[in-house]
């Protein structure tokens, strides 16, 4: 790389030097004792807070975050969705050496974007032990939608077992936590559902049950870990998070999916939710009664306070193990009866969810669900998945993304493609090993992309579980049929059986 030096001489009378103020924050990462469900355990926290402190800046600010490591092991912090120089991205072993015990690292970057983001540890399993927090950036130009109250809702999960032991348990037996799931595949559960169904439903359930038994998997194989607690802004449901509001308020709720692996199903009973902002970018507002949020995603919604009553925020884990609960109170005396909240209907068996996705898949992908899931014997090579392209357009699937449209133009949909990268997501559940194109992480090759090009990523999920895919340093341009108004996302949740297409412009070189 050549370094060019430019010298510019200007009279000081016309060009006085102006130094931008650097906004500085100090992080002290320590280990603290917590108790979320009656049992004491150890958490990794920032400035003695879980979640970590909410960072709040303005677009254009230059920030310096000084991370002091007081743990007995290395750490690093990733700024999820924030476009930073690759040396500041905070992924230990990829673009940063770990911050050693007793050491400090100065993350410094200029905020060239705005919106709702978050940050978390990117060292071992420290994120799962509590190192995560919100990162809010106010825009230079206010959005078209209006609100008078702004609250962050960080959703996360917690298990009292040390995360490294959780992973070791799953490596020994992928179904280690299955007995703790309410929807585990038992004969009693099968008979209960079978008796409720009509003739068509009974045949479908019987076929699904036999197929999954051959694969030694459950009909409701929705999660791998049965968590001990689900948290909203660090509060378990036995001590709900709450905030005071007034009748007439329009409240912006910034939901952040900071869970280790939990997908939350969210609703506020008695009111609809207006989605206005997703993954740091404004979208054309659309109304929903509820929504799903996966690890890594952020969803901002507006609600109108119209009644003198508590507005419950209910976030149930997709596996129905539990929920995080909070409340917007119009009076501090209002009791919080979270037990009265009606849970979501029981989810469909995963096999039926997958079939619904595949039926709507325009690419015509199909999967063989008849045989046992086994580890691939001849893995394909990851970097060989880049192929020339004829610029064929392919629409994303998944109801979750159909209504998302950017409020501003995001791209030129006629930009030629430098290549297509096909990524098949799969899992070998017996030993909890995850693959992309048949290759486990430790055998994966680096994907080398040329700068200043556009590439197309085609994700196909052949596994039974959701796979949130996160891109560092760049945006996914989700190809969902809105062309130049296709939304920009940093995290895409690829559902079981789904195929999702996204373009990437390589406008930031480096190791991501």
Beta strands, then each sheet from edge to edge (+ up, - down):
strand 1: 22-35
strand 2: 40-46
strand 3: 52-58
strand 4: 62-69
strand 5: 77-80
strand 6: 104-110
strand 7: 115-121
strand 8: 132-138
strand 9: 149-158
strand 10: 229-232
strand 11: 241-244
strand 12: 250-257
strand 13: 264-267
strand 14: 273-278
strand 15: 281-288
strand 16: 290-293
strand 17: 298-304
strand 18: 311-317
strand 19: 323-329
strand 20: 386-387
strand 21: 419-428
strand 22: 433-436
strand 23: 439-440
strand 24: 454-461
strand 25: 467-470
strand 26: 476-478
strand 27: 488-489
strand 28: 491-494
strand 29: 499-505
sheet 1: 2+ 1- 4- 6+
sheet 2: 3+ 8+ 7- 5+
sheet 3: 10+ 9- 12- 17+ 14- 15+
sheet 4: 11+ 19+ 18- 13+ 16-
sheet 5: 20+ 21- 22+ 23-
sheet 6: 20+ 21- 24- 29+ 26- 27+
sheet 7: 25+ 28-
end
